[in-house]
Amino acid sequence: MKIGTPELTPHTLFARETLWQSWLDVEAALAEVQAEMGMIPATAASGIRKAATLDAIGIDALQADIAVTHAPILSLTRLLARAAGEDGAWVHWGATTQNVMQTGRILLIREADGAIRRALSAALLRLADLAQTHAQTLMPGRTNRQHALPITFGFKVAGWIEELSRAVDRLDCGGRRLFVLPFGGAVGAMHAFGPQGQELNTRLAQRFGLGTLLVPGRAINDLFADYVVQLSLLAMSVERIAAELYLLMTEEIGEISETLDAGTVGSSTMPHKVNPKYVVRVLADAAELRSLAAPAMETGRSSHEGDSATNQLLGAVTDRAVPLAWTLAERFEGLLGRIAVNAPRMAQNAGLTGGAIATERLMMLLAPKTGRAAAHDLIHHALERRPEGATLAQALLTEPDIARHVDAAQIDRALDPAGYCGDSARIAGDAAQMARQLAAALSDQIR
């Protein structure tokens, strides 16, 4: 069962009217299940359902009543009962404020979760295309921001894909834990429902498509905190990918750029500048979402069977984190759709060291003859003593213990970066397949 608010967006997800309607949806569903079970008159449910709209109870009237009571659910149920006429006597039967608020919030988060998954599915398909297209596109691998070994851009993308797969797995687990029904009355032991409490909880959970809790109480803030932390970890992964793209857009590197629309301007004072536009928004959103993990952890420190103080913080954190995650996922997918790869520049940069980037290959060629450690030191010292103006091969051949075992042609072949990309191409291809399978699985989850 989905909530009755149409066309949700990140901006309207937790808007006042959206939250109020989610509470009305919960109240109507509660009445329907209770009527099915004989807990309230069968005719009451239809009257309550008909009245459970903001138009029926009046938005202005509800706002005015809340301003007096400072108890939103009390005001909402009071006006719902009035709008339902005689059937209103059975509104909110045995429920408590937090039951309705938490359930409504969980249903809204689930809607956002579906939108986040849709965007991630599309993003993974874009990454799959990049990995496959550039499975053999030579570029320098970098560790500690220095050239390490030659790789392909597809291999780099493969690492992003696998990291995102872990983020999705964590999101799956967080959602499985969060999307449950916290509906157990005033403290969670279903006092007001008598012996029918467990059945009511089970039926209502089924109505909403939620799981059940052994203790369906109000002190379940850890489930919300858990989910926000998973969103923060997703943001961490997205931020890492976006930060690498941003760095590769640096003028001196020039391996990546954004495809911008005609007329885009980079600076009001420097006519030559066309700054990246999309990656910076992703980085800003990701940093903010990642920062919400800490306050989310504070919300789980509720006391006893319920705690309004932590609930206030919980509402503030989720109200920011979930819409932000939705926005981030969509902006990330949009960024990936504008990525332009400069393959010639990548190859040029891979050759900046004159072949030194592939000296591990030469080391492994020498190692059977000299021992691995000795081969490493021979090459390292030859590079240190390289005469000014000498090619790398010339410098290496000045070392007698190297020249004794390899000639210039062997050195040239060994130091060709394009011939030493390891398993990059296969890994990129496998990652492309992984991304497409995960994208399909995400799409299936939200149909």
N, C-alpha and C positions, 0 to 999 in steps of 0.2 A: 504493500500500500504506500503510495506517495502522498506527500502533503498537497494541499489544495492550492498553493500559491503558484501561479503560472510564471514562466519566463524568469526564473531566478538568474541573477548575475552576481559577480563578486560584490557589487555595490548594494544590492538589495537582499543579499542572503540573510543578514541579521538585522535588517531594517525593522523599525518598530512594527509596522503593519505585517511584515513577514512573520516575525516572532508571534505576534498575537494570533494570526491565523493558524500557525502551527499548534498553538495551545488549543484553539477551538477544534481543530481536527482531532487532537488527542481526546478531548472531552466527548466529542461525538462518537468516536470509535469505542471509547469506554462504555458509553451508554448502550451502544449496539451489542457489544459482547455481553454486558450484564443482562440485557433483555433476552438474548439467546439462552442465557443460563437461568433465567427466571429470578434473577436478583432484583430486577426492577420490572414494572409492567411492560409488556411487549410493545404497547402503543407509545410508550414514552420515548423510545429511541428515535422514532421517525420525527417526532416533534423537535427533539433536541438537535438532530442532524440538520433539519431544515433551518433552525435558528442559528446554527453554528457558522455564521459568516459575519464579517465585519460590517457589511451593509445592514444586516439585520439588527445587530446590537448597537451600532453607531460608534464610529471612531472617536468623535468629539466627546460623546458621553463617557466612553471608556477612559479616555485621557483625563477627563475632569474627575472621574471617580478615583482613579489611581492617585491623582494629586492629593486626594483627601485621605485615602486608606494607606497609602504606601505599601500596598499588598496587591500586586498586579493580578494574581490568579483569583484572589477573593473578589476583586472588582469585576474581572472578566466573567466569573461564574455567576455573580449576582446579576449582571446584565443579560447573560445567556439565559438564566432561569426566567427572567422577566420576559424576554423575547419568545421563549418557548411556551408561555402560558401555563396551563395546568401541568404540562409535562415537565416544566422547569423544576418541580419539586424533587426530581430525581437526578438533577445535574450534579456532577462531581461526587457521586455516591461512594463514600469511603476513601476517596483519594486525598492527597495532600499537595500543597503547592509545588514542592520540589519534584514530585512524581511527574507532574505535567510539564514543568519547565525543562527538566532534564530530558524527558522523552522527546519533546518538541525540538530541542537543540540537537539531539542525536539524529533525528530524522532530517534536519536541515544539513547537518554535517555530511550525512550520507549522500544527499543530493550533490553537495560540493565535491565529495569524493569521486562521484561518477564523472563530473566535469574535469577534475584533475586527471583522472585516468584516460579520458578521451584525449586530452592534450598530450599526455605522456605517450600514448599510443602513436599519435601523429609524429611526435618528436623522434620516437624510435624508428619509425619508417624513414624519416629524413636521415637519421644517422646510419641506417642500413644502406641507403643509397650512397652516402659518402664513403662508407667502409668498402663497399663493393667497387665503386668507381675508382677509388684511389688505393686499391689493394697493393698496387705496385708503384705508386707515386713516391719517389725517393725524397727523403727529407732527413735532416739531422735529428737524432735522438738527443735529448738534453737531460742531464742530471746536474743538480746544483747550478742550473742555468748556464752550464757549459756544455759544449759538444761532447757527447758520449760515444755512441755507435750509430751507424746509419740505420734508419728504419723507414717504413713507408707511412704516409699519412693515414692510410687505412688501418694500420696497426695502432696508431694513436687513437683513432676513433673507436677501435675495438675495445680499448681500455675504458673509454667513456661508456660504451654500451654495457659492458659487464658491470661497471660500478652502478649504473642506473638500474640494472636488473636486481642488484642487491637492495637498492633503495625501494624498488617496487615490492620486493619480498617483505621488507620491513613494514611498508605501508599496508600490505595484505594482513600481516599479523596484527598490527595496531588496529586496523578496521575490524578484524574478526573479534577482537576483544571489546572494542567500543560499541559496536552495533548490536547492543543488547537492550532489554527492557528493564529500566530501574523503577518498577511500579509495585511497591509493596506497602503502601499506606504510610502512616506517619513516621515510622522508624524502620520499616522494611520487613516486619514480621507478619504483615497482612492481617492485623488485628480486626479491622472493621469488616473484613470479608468473610470471617468465620472459616468453616471448613472448606469453603469454595475458593479460598484465596489462591492456592497453587494453580487450580484449573483456570481461574480468571487470568492469572499472570501468563500462563501458557497460551491460552487462546488469544489474548491481546497481543502477545509477542508475535504469534503467527499472523494476526491481522496486519501488523506492521512489517512483517518480514524480518523481524529481529530475533536474536537469540535470547536465552533466558539466563537468569542468575539464581544461584542458590539463595543468596541474600540480596533481594532486589531493593536495596536501601538507598539512602541519600548520600552516603559517604563513599561514593564511587569516583571521586575526583581523579584518582590515579589512572582511570581509563582514559579520561580526556587528556590528562598530562602526557600519558603514553603516546597518544595519537599526535599531539602537537610536537613531541620530541621526534617522532618519525617524520613529520613534515619538515622539521628543522634539519634532520639528517638528509632528506631529499634536497633541501636548499643548499646544504653543504656540497653535495655532489654536483648540482647544477652550477653552483658558484665556481667550483674548481674547473669545470669545462669552459664556462664563460670567461674565466680569468685567463685560461690558456689561449683561447681565441683572441681575447683582447691584447695579450702580449704579442701574439703572432701578427697582429695588425700594426704593430709599431713600425714606423717608417723605415728604420734601419733593417728590420727583419722582412716585412712585406710579404709574408707567406699567405696571409688571409686578409680578406677585406669584406665589407658589407656591400651588398647590392642595394643602392639607395635610389629613391625615386628622383625623377628629374626635378630640378629646382631646389634640392636640399642644400642648405647653407651650413657651413661649419662654424663660422665666426663672424661677429659683427664688425670686427676691425681688421682681420687678416683675410684678405680675399682669396688666398690660395688654399685655405683650410676647408676640408670636408671631413669633419670628425665622425667617428663611429656614433651611431644613434641608438641602436637596438641593444647592443651588448651592455652598455652602461646601465640601462634600465633593469636588465636582468640582474646585473651585479648588485645594484642598489636594493632591489626586492629581496634577493637571496640573503644578503647580509642582514637585513632587518628580520626576515623570517628565522634565520639561524639564531639570532639573538634572543628569540622568544622561548628557546628551550629552558633557559634559567628560570624565568618567572613561571613557566609551566610547572616546573618541579616544585615550586612553592605551593601550588594549588592543591597538591596531594596531601598536605599536612593538616587535613581537617580533623576535628576532635569528635570523639564519640560517634553518635549516629547521625550527625548533621552539623554543619557549621556555616552560617551565612557569611562570615568574614572571608573564608577561603572561596566560597561560591561567588562572591563579588569579583574577586581577582580572577577566578576561572572564567567568568563571563567576559571580562575585559580581554583576557589572553586569547580565548578561542575566537572572539569577535574580530580580533585582528589577524590571528594566525591563519585561520581557514580561508577567508577571502583572499588573503595575500598569497597563500599557496596556489589557489586557483589562478590568480592573475599571473603569478610567476610561471606556472606550467604553460599557460597560453603564450606568454611573452617569450619563453624559452623556445617553444616550437616555432614561433614567428622568426626569432633570430636565426635558427638553423635553416629556415627557408631562404634566408638572405646571404648565406655564407658563400663566398667566392674563393676558390682555391687557386693560388698562383703556383702551379707546378714547376714552371721554369725557375722561379725564384727559390723554391724549396731545393731543387737540384743544385742551383748555384750556391746556396748557403751550405749544402752538404759538402761542397768542394772547397770551402773557404780555408780549410786546414791543409790543403794540398795533399790529401790522402791520409793525414795523421788520424782522422776519425776512424780509420779501418786498421790501425796498427795492431789491434788485437788479433786480426786474421794473420798478419805476418808473424806475430808472436807464437800463435798456435802452429804455424808452418815450421818455425825454428825449434819449437819445444821438443819434438822427438829427438833432435840432434844435440841440443844443449841443456835440456831440462827447462821446465816452464819458468821458474823463477829467474834463471840466468837469461833466458830469452827476453823476459820482461825488462830486466836491467840493461841488457845490451841495447835494446831499442830506446829505452828512456834516456840513457846517457848519450846515445848518438843524437837524439833530438835536442838535448841540452847543449851539446857542443856544435850544433849545426852552424856552419860558416854562413856569414851574411851573403845572400844571393844564391846560395846553393839550393837545389831542389831537395825534396825529402828523400828521394831515391839516392841522390848523390851523397847526402849526409849519412844515410844508412850504410852505404858501401864504403865509407871511410873507416868503418868499424871492421877490423880484420875478421873477428869471430862471426860477423854477419856475412861478409863477402865470401867467406869460406864455404858457406852452405847454400846461399841463394845468389842468383845473378839479377841484373837490372830488370830483365823482362819479368821474372818471377815477382820481384818487388812491385813493379807497376801493376801487375794483375792483382796481387794481394791487396794493394792500397786503393783499388777502384771501389768507391763507396757503393755504387750500384750493384756490385757483385757480392756485397756482404750485408744483406738485410735480414739474415737469419730466416725465421719462419714467419716473417711479417705478413706475406701475402696470404698464406693459408689461414693464419689467425684472423686476418681481416675478413676473409670470406666466411669463416665460421661465425664470426661476430655478426655479420650481416644477416645470416640465417637466424641466429639467436634473437636478434632485434625484431625481425619480422614475426617470429613465433610469439615473442612476448607481446608485441603490438596486437596480434590477433587475439591472444588470451585476454588482454585488457579490454579489447572491444567486446568480446563475448561476455565479460563480467557485467557490462553496463547495458546490455540489450534488454 
